[in-house]
Amino acid sequence: MSTYVVIGAGISGLSAAYWLKTSGASTIVLESTDRIGGTMASEQHAGFLFEHGPNSFLNNQTTTWAMVEGCGAHHDVVSASTAAKKRLIHHRAQLTQVPTSPPAFLKSPLLSRNGLLEMLAEPFRVQERPDGEETLAAFLDRRIGSEARQTLVDALVGGIYAGDTTSLSAEATFPSLVEAEHQYGSIVVGMVAKMLQMQRAKHLSRDMCSFRDGMQQFPRYLADFLGKDSIYTHTKSVTLHKSSQNRYVVSAIIDGVHREIDCKGVVIATPAHRAAALLAPLGPTSATDALMAIPYAPVQLVGLGYANRYFAENPPSGFGFLVSRQSSLPILGCLYSSSVFPNRAPENHTMLTVFLGGARDPNTTALSDDELVDRATAAVCETLHINGPGAARFIKRWERGIPQFTLGHRARVNAIRQTQQIHPRLQIVGNYLDGVSMHDCIAGAKAAADRLTAEAP
């Protein structure tokens, strides 16, 4: 049986190990921290559940669902409430529901008359595409106008990437929109065509899902499937070198003992800067430089629990709200956690998760825990009309929160993937390559595992 080593036990690393095991390979997973799952961590206290990272996934990809079923996690999958379909934007000092149909868009106060007309004219706008790569802001300003971009898309990008449209690459962050313009001359026409294709094809539902006891249940199921004897936490001083043309040696301190593991192949599933350090002795330099050049946005999460009686109006119902550029709130958005999924708050209580920082407000890293909580509390109390003390509070800081696909990202990814040509038995996976969603990580890990197992013995 072939042995592979996976370095990193976040969702990308565990997924790679899962797909390697299903192919019949023996796999060892090395993790430097004291727990598996990476950013997938769920903290519980006094009946409240607080997610440190992702709070859900879309059940619309066969690869992801196959892994959820394969490890047995489907028994604990929960679907989002119907109320979660309601999404809001905090815009010009008030919450406004995001329209979900053309008639609703026409009636929505989110855009001025001129802004709405500029966006509606997009399918009829014939433009010569500029040479070279565009920022997402420049691309969307060309297509739908700056008002629609600043009001709608900037808020969305803040929620997905904690990013800034003026620095992110359109091609890297929303490749389907760029492709729609290339193929149809319009992003609206392209999106409609894609929706029609999906309706004709057999697809899984697009239900938003999580797990009964939080997202951390998923990596725990994966660990049980892999076998806990194959996963080592607290590993230190991990290094990597080639022992022969077709094999590698991974050196590490495991359980306080220095070990050298001779293996057929390696998957590096660490954050970009750590991947660069592991790859440095092997090269190429262009790949390590590209890994080091990937920026991350810092993100802080604050969880706040309240008794329902302290809401002047009804407790919030819906998915939550994002914050537009025209808002004065000093946060990225707020998730109504207990409105979206069950088991997130005790009876007659509400759990809120507030997101701060990101590329547009990196200085929040300098705030103390109390200052972060005060900022988050003031924002939600003002917006949701809360008049009472909190019943619980949680804080999680991510110095390197979400990778930013800035201009030049595609070129950096191409440079990183040169390693697959030079070192075909060495694969690099992570959310800094093709996408930040759980599915992006799982799909990338499966592709890496398939490449490894396809290599000749």
C-alpha positions as CSV (number, residue, x, y, z in Angstrom):
1,M,0.0,0.0,0.0
2,S,1.4,3.4,-1.0
3,T,2.0,5.9,1.8
4,Y,1.3,9.6,1.4
5,V,1.9,12.5,3.9
6,V,-0.5,15.4,4.1
7,I,0.9,18.4,5.9
8,G,-2.0,20.4,7.5
9,A,-5.3,19.2,8.9
10,G,-7.6,22.0,7.8
11,I,-10.5,21.2,5.4
12,S,-8.1,21.1,2.4
13,G,-5.7,18.7,4.1
14,L,-8.4,16.4,5.5
15,S,-10.2,16.3,2.1
16,A,-7.0,15.3,0.4
17,A,-6.4,12.6,2.9
18,Y,-10.0,11.4,2.5
19,W,-9.8,11.1,-1.3
20,L,-6.4,9.4,-1.0
21,K,-7.8,6.8,1.4
22,T,-10.8,6.1,-0.8
23,S,-8.4,5.3,-3.6
24,G,-6.7,2.7,-1.4
25,A,-3.7,4.7,-0.3
26,S,-2.3,4.8,3.3
27,T,-2.1,8.4,4.5
28,I,-0.5,10.2,7.4
29,V,-1.7,13.7,8.3
30,L,0.5,16.1,10.3
31,E,-1.0,19.1,12.0
32,S,1.1,21.7,13.9
33,T,-1.7,22.9,16.3
34,D,-3.6,21.0,18.9
35,R,-6.8,20.5,16.9
36,I,-7.9,19.5,13.4
37,G,-10.2,21.5,11.1
38,G,-8.3,24.8,10.6
39,T,-10.8,27.6,10.6
40,M,-13.7,25.2,11.1
41,A,-14.1,25.4,14.8
42,S,-17.4,25.6,16.8
43,E,-17.4,27.0,20.3
44,Q,-20.3,26.3,22.7
45,H,-21.2,28.1,26.0
46,A,-24.4,28.4,28.0
47,G,-26.4,27.0,25.1
48,F,-25.0,29.4,22.5
49,L,-22.9,28.2,19.5
50,F,-20.3,30.4,17.9
51,E,-18.5,29.5,14.7
52,H,-14.9,30.6,14.5
53,G,-14.9,30.4,10.7
54,P,-17.3,29.3,8.0
55,N,-20.9,28.9,9.2
56,S,-22.4,26.9,6.3
57,F,-22.0,25.3,2.9
58,L,-24.1,25.0,-0.2
59,N,-25.4,21.6,-1.0
60,N,-25.1,22.0,-4.8
61,Q,-21.9,20.1,-5.7
62,T,-21.7,16.4,-6.1
63,T,-18.0,16.2,-5.0
64,T,-18.7,17.9,-1.7
65,W,-21.9,15.9,-0.9
66,A,-20.1,12.6,-1.8
67,M,-17.5,13.3,0.8
68,V,-20.2,14.4,3.4
69,E,-22.0,11.1,2.8
70,G,-18.8,9.1,2.5
71,C,-17.6,10.0,6.0
72,G,-21.0,9.7,7.6
73,A,-21.5,13.4,8.3
74,H,-24.8,13.5,6.4
75,H,-26.5,12.1,9.5
76,D,-25.9,15.4,11.2
77,V,-26.5,17.8,8.3
78,V,-29.1,20.5,9.0
79,S,-30.7,22.8,6.4
80,A,-31.0,26.5,6.8
81,S,-34.4,27.9,7.7
82,T,-36.8,29.4,5.1
83,A,-36.2,32.7,6.8
84,A,-32.5,32.6,5.8
85,K,-33.5,33.4,2.2
86,K,-34.2,37.0,3.4
87,R,-30.9,38.9,3.2
88,L,-30.4,42.6,4.0
89,I,-28.0,45.4,3.3
90,H,-27.3,48.2,5.7
91,H,-27.4,51.2,3.4
92,R,-27.7,54.9,4.3
93,A,-28.5,54.3,8.0
94,Q,-31.2,51.6,7.4
95,L,-31.7,47.9,6.7
96,T,-33.1,47.1,3.3
97,Q,-33.9,43.7,1.9
98,V,-31.9,42.6,-1.1
99,P,-34.3,42.2,-4.0
100,T,-34.5,38.7,-5.5
101,S,-36.5,39.3,-8.6
102,P,-36.6,42.0,-11.4
103,P,-39.9,43.5,-10.1
104,A,-38.5,43.7,-6.6
105,F,-35.4,45.4,-8.0
106,L,-37.5,48.0,-9.7
107,K,-39.2,48.8,-6.4
108,S,-36.2,48.7,-4.2
109,P,-34.8,51.9,-2.6
110,L,-31.2,50.6,-2.7
111,L,-30.4,52.3,-6.0
112,S,-31.3,55.7,-7.3
113,R,-33.2,56.0,-10.5
114,N,-30.1,56.8,-12.5
115,G,-28.2,53.9,-10.8
116,L,-31.0,51.5,-11.6
117,L,-31.2,52.6,-15.2
118,E,-27.4,52.3,-15.6
119,M,-27.6,48.7,-14.2
120,L,-30.6,47.7,-16.4
121,A,-28.8,49.0,-19.5
122,E,-26.0,46.4,-19.0
123,P,-27.2,43.8,-21.6
124,F,-27.3,46.6,-24.2
125,R,-23.9,48.1,-23.4
126,V,-21.4,47.3,-26.1
127,Q,-17.9,48.0,-24.9
128,E,-14.4,47.3,-26.0
129,R,-12.7,45.2,-23.3
130,P,-9.5,46.8,-22.0
131,D,-6.2,44.9,-22.5
132,G,-4.8,43.3,-19.4
133,E,-6.3,42.4,-16.0
134,E,-9.0,44.6,-14.4
135,T,-9.9,45.1,-10.8
136,L,-13.3,43.9,-9.8
137,A,-14.3,47.6,-9.3
138,A,-13.2,48.7,-12.7
139,F,-14.9,45.7,-14.4
140,L,-18.2,46.2,-12.6
141,D,-18.2,50.0,-13.0
142,R,-17.9,49.4,-16.8
143,R,-20.7,46.9,-16.8
144,I,-23.3,47.9,-14.2
145,G,-22.1,51.3,-13.0
146,S,-20.3,52.5,-9.9
147,E,-23.5,53.0,-7.8
148,A,-24.7,49.4,-8.1
149,R,-21.2,48.2,-7.5
150,Q,-20.6,50.3,-4.4
151,T,-24.1,49.5,-3.0
152,L,-24.5,45.8,-3.8
153,V,-21.3,44.2,-4.8
154,D,-18.9,45.9,-2.4
155,A,-21.1,44.6,0.5
156,L,-21.2,41.1,-1.0
157,V,-17.4,41.0,-1.5
158,G,-17.0,42.2,2.1
159,G,-19.0,39.2,3.2
160,I,-17.2,36.6,1.0
161,Y,-13.6,37.8,0.9
162,A,-13.6,40.6,3.6
163,G,-12.1,42.3,0.5
164,D,-12.0,45.5,-1.4
165,T,-13.3,45.5,-5.0
166,T,-10.7,48.2,-5.9
167,S,-7.8,45.8,-5.4
168,L,-9.3,42.4,-6.1
169,S,-9.0,40.8,-9.5
170,A,-12.2,40.4,-11.5
171,E,-10.9,37.4,-13.3
172,A,-9.7,35.6,-10.1
173,T,-12.7,36.4,-7.8
174,F,-15.6,36.2,-10.2
175,P,-14.4,34.3,-13.2
176,S,-17.9,33.4,-14.3
177,L,-18.8,37.1,-14.8
178,V,-15.7,37.8,-16.9
179,E,-16.4,34.7,-18.9
180,A,-20.0,35.8,-19.4
181,E,-18.9,39.1,-20.9
182,H,-16.5,37.3,-23.2
183,Q,-19.1,34.8,-24.4
184,Y,-22.3,36.8,-24.4
185,G,-21.2,40.4,-24.3
186,S,-23.2,40.8,-21.1
187,I,-22.9,39.5,-17.6
188,V,-26.7,39.6,-17.1
189,V,-27.3,37.5,-20.3
190,G,-24.5,35.1,-19.2
191,M,-26.0,34.7,-15.8
192,V,-29.5,34.0,-17.2
193,A,-28.0,31.5,-19.6
194,K,-26.2,29.7,-16.8
195,M,-29.4,29.5,-14.7
196,L,-31.3,28.0,-17.6
197,Q,-28.5,25.4,-18.1
198,M,-28.7,24.5,-14.4
199,Q,-32.4,24.1,-14.6
200,R,-32.1,21.7,-17.5
201,A,-29.4,19.7,-15.9
202,K,-29.8,17.4,-12.9
203,H,-28.3,19.2,-9.9
204,L,-28.4,18.9,-6.2
205,S,-30.5,21.4,-4.3
206,R,-28.9,24.7,-3.5
207,D,-29.9,24.4,0.1
208,M,-27.6,26.1,2.5
209,C,-26.5,23.6,5.2
210,S,-24.5,23.2,8.3
211,F,-24.2,20.5,11.0
212,R,-26.2,20.0,14.1
213,D,-23.4,20.9,16.5
214,G,-21.6,23.3,14.2
215,M,-19.3,23.1,11.3
216,Q,-16.6,21.5,13.4
217,Q,-18.5,18.3,13.3
218,F,-17.4,17.8,9.7
219,P,-13.7,17.6,10.3
220,R,-14.4,15.3,13.2
221,Y,-16.3,12.9,11.0
222,L,-13.4,13.0,8.5
223,A,-11.0,12.3,11.3
224,D,-13.0,9.3,12.4
225,F,-13.1,8.1,8.8
226,L,-9.4,8.4,8.3
227,G,-8.6,6.8,11.7
228,K,-7.3,8.8,14.5
229,D,-4.0,6.8,14.5
230,S,-3.3,8.4,11.1
231,I,-3.6,12.0,12.3
232,Y,-0.9,13.6,14.5
233,T,-1.4,17.0,16.1
234,H,1.3,19.2,17.8
235,T,3.8,18.2,15.2
236,K,6.8,20.5,15.1
237,S,9.8,21.3,12.9
238,V,8.3,19.8,9.7
239,T,10.7,19.7,6.8
240,L,10.6,18.1,3.4
241,H,13.2,16.8,1.0
242,K,13.5,14.3,-1.9
243,S,15.1,10.9,-1.1
244,S,15.1,9.7,-4.7
245,Q,13.5,10.6,-8.0
246,N,10.1,9.3,-7.0
247,R,10.0,9.5,-3.2
248,Y,10.1,12.1,-0.4
249,V,11.1,12.2,3.2
250,V,9.1,14.2,5.7
251,S,10.9,15.0,8.9
252,A,9.0,16.1,12.0
253,I,8.9,16.0,15.7
254,I,5.8,13.8,16.5
255,D,4.8,13.2,20.1
256,G,8.1,14.6,21.2
257,V,10.1,12.2,19.0
258,H,12.0,13.1,15.8
259,R,10.7,10.9,13.0
260,E,11.5,10.6,9.3
261,I,8.7,9.3,7.1
262,D,9.6,7.9,3.7
263,C,6.6,8.4,1.4
264,K,5.5,8.2,-2.2
265,G,4.0,11.6,-2.3
266,V,3.2,14.7,-0.3
267,V,0.3,17.2,-0.1
268,I,1.1,20.6,1.4
269,A,-2.2,21.9,2.8
270,T,-1.0,24.8,5.0
271,P,-1.5,28.6,4.6
272,A,0.5,30.1,1.8
273,H,3.4,31.5,3.8
274,R,4.0,28.1,5.5
275,A,3.7,26.3,2.2
276,A,6.5,28.6,0.9
277,A,8.8,27.6,3.8
278,L,8.2,23.9,3.2
279,L,8.7,24.2,-0.6
280,A,11.8,26.4,-0.3
281,P,14.4,23.6,-0.2
282,L,12.9,22.0,-3.3
283,G,11.9,25.0,-5.4
284,P,11.2,26.5,-7.8
285,T,11.9,29.9,-6.5
286,S,9.1,31.4,-8.6
287,A,6.6,29.2,-6.7
288,T,7.8,30.1,-3.3
289,D,7.9,33.8,-4.2
290,A,4.3,33.5,-5.5
291,L,3.2,31.9,-2.3
292,M,4.8,34.6,-0.2
293,A,3.1,37.3,-2.3
294,I,-0.4,36.2,-1.6
295,P,-2.0,38.7,0.8
296,Y,-4.5,37.9,3.5
297,A,-7.1,40.2,5.1
298,P,-7.4,40.1,8.9
299,V,-10.8,39.3,10.2
300,Q,-12.3,39.5,13.7
301,L,-15.5,37.7,14.7
302,V,-17.6,38.7,17.7
303,G,-20.4,36.5,18.9
304,L,-23.2,38.1,20.9
305,G,-26.1,36.4,22.6
306,Y,-29.2,38.2,23.8
307,A,-32.5,37.4,25.5
308,N,-35.3,38.0,23.0
309,R,-37.1,40.3,25.4
310,Y,-34.4,42.9,24.9
311,F,-35.3,43.5,21.2
312,A,-37.6,46.5,21.0
313,E,-39.1,44.9,17.9
314,N,-39.2,41.2,17.2
315,P,-35.9,39.2,17.3
316,P,-34.2,39.4,13.9
317,S,-35.4,37.0,11.3
318,G,-33.4,36.2,8.1
319,F,-29.8,35.4,7.2
320,G,-28.4,38.7,8.4
321,F,-27.1,41.9,6.9
322,L,-24.0,43.1,5.0
323,V,-22.8,46.7,5.1
324,S,-22.5,48.9,2.0
325,R,-20.0,51.6,1.4
326,Q,-22.6,54.2,2.1
327,S,-23.1,52.9,5.6
328,S,-21.5,54.4,8.7
329,L,-21.4,51.1,10.6
330,P,-17.8,50.1,11.4
331,I,-18.4,46.4,10.7
332,L,-18.5,44.1,7.6
333,G,-21.8,42.6,8.5
334,C,-23.9,40.6,11.0
335,L,-25.1,37.0,10.7
336,Y,-28.4,36.1,12.5
337,S,-26.9,32.7,13.5
338,S,-29.9,31.4,15.5
339,S,-32.4,32.5,12.8
340,V,-30.5,30.5,10.1
341,F,-29.8,27.2,11.9
342,P,-31.2,25.3,14.9
343,N,-29.2,24.7,18.1
344,R,-27.4,28.1,18.0
345,A,-29.0,29.7,21.0
346,P,-31.1,28.7,24.1
347,E,-34.8,29.0,23.9
348,N,-36.1,32.6,23.8
349,H,-32.6,33.9,23.0
350,T,-30.8,35.1,19.8
351,M,-27.3,34.5,18.7
352,L,-25.6,37.1,16.5
353,T,-22.2,36.9,14.8
354,V,-20.6,40.2,13.9
355,F,-17.7,40.4,11.4
356,L,-15.1,43.2,11.5
357,G,-11.9,44.2,9.9
358,G,-11.1,43.0,6.4
359,A,-9.1,44.7,3.7
360,R,-11.1,47.9,4.0
361,D,-10.5,48.2,7.8
362,P,-7.3,46.4,8.7
363,N,-6.7,48.6,11.7
364,T,-9.2,46.7,13.8
365,T,-6.3,44.3,14.6
366,A,-5.0,46.9,17.0
367,L,-8.3,47.0,19.0
368,S,-8.4,45.2,22.3
369,D,-11.0,42.5,22.9
370,D,-13.1,44.9,24.9
371,E,-12.9,47.5,22.2
372,L,-13.9,44.9,19.5
373,V,-16.9,43.8,21.6
374,D,-17.9,47.4,22.3
375,R,-17.8,48.2,18.5
376,A,-19.8,45.1,17.6
377,T,-22.3,45.7,20.4
378,A,-22.9,49.3,19.5
379,A,-23.4,48.4,15.8
380,V,-26.0,45.7,16.4
381,C,-27.8,47.5,19.2
382,E,-28.2,50.6,17.0
383,T,-29.3,48.6,14.0
384,L,-31.5,45.9,15.7
385,H,-32.8,48.1,18.5
386,I,-31.5,46.0,21.4
387,N,-32.1,47.5,24.8
388,G,-30.5,45.2,27.3
389,P,-27.3,43.4,28.4
390,G,-25.8,40.5,26.4
391,A,-26.1,37.0,27.8
392,A,-23.0,35.7,26.1
393,R,-20.0,37.0,24.2
394,F,-17.3,35.2,22.0
395,I,-14.3,36.6,20.2
396,K,-12.1,35.1,17.5
397,R,-9.3,36.8,15.7
398,W,-7.7,35.7,12.4
399,E,-4.6,37.7,11.6
400,R,-4.5,35.9,8.3
401,G,-8.2,35.6,7.8
402,I,-9.1,35.3,4.1
403,P,-6.7,35.2,1.1
404,Q,-7.1,38.2,-1.2
405,F,-7.1,37.5,-4.9
406,T,-5.6,40.8,-5.9
407,L,-4.3,41.7,-9.4
408,G,-1.8,39.2,-10.6
409,H,-3.4,36.3,-8.6
410,R,-3.8,34.1,-11.7
411,A,-0.2,34.5,-12.6
412,R,0.8,33.6,-9.0
413,V,-1.3,30.5,-9.1
414,N,0.2,29.5,-12.4
415,A,3.7,29.9,-10.8
416,I,2.7,27.8,-7.8
417,R,1.4,25.1,-10.1
418,Q,4.8,24.8,-11.8
419,T,5.6,22.6,-8.8
420,Q,3.2,20.0,-10.2
421,Q,5.3,19.8,-13.4
422,I,8.7,19.8,-11.6
423,H,7.6,17.7,-8.7
424,P,4.5,15.6,-9.8
425,R,4.3,13.7,-6.5
426,L,4.1,17.0,-4.6
427,Q,0.8,18.8,-4.5
428,I,-0.2,22.1,-3.0
429,V,-3.8,22.8,-1.9
430,G,-5.6,25.5,-0.1
431,N,-8.2,28.3,-0.2
432,Y,-5.6,30.7,-1.6
433,L,-5.6,29.0,-5.1
434,D,-9.0,28.8,-6.8
435,G,-11.6,29.9,-4.3
436,V,-12.3,30.4,-0.6
437,S,-15.5,28.3,-0.2
438,M,-15.6,24.8,1.4
439,H,-16.4,23.3,-2.0
440,D,-13.4,25.0,-3.6
441,C,-11.1,23.5,-1.0
442,I,-12.7,20.0,-1.4
443,A,-12.6,20.1,-5.2
444,G,-9.0,21.3,-5.2
445,A,-8.0,18.5,-2.7
446,K,-9.7,15.8,-4.8
447,A,-8.0,17.0,-8.0
448,A,-4.6,16.9,-6.1
449,A,-5.3,13.4,-4.8
450,D,-6.4,12.2,-8.3
451,R,-3.1,13.5,-9.7
452,L,-1.0,11.7,-7.1
453,T,-2.8,8.4,-7.5
454,A,-2.6,8.6,-11.3
455,E,1.2,8.8,-11.1
456,A,2.9,5.5,-12.2
457,P,4.2,3.4,-9.3
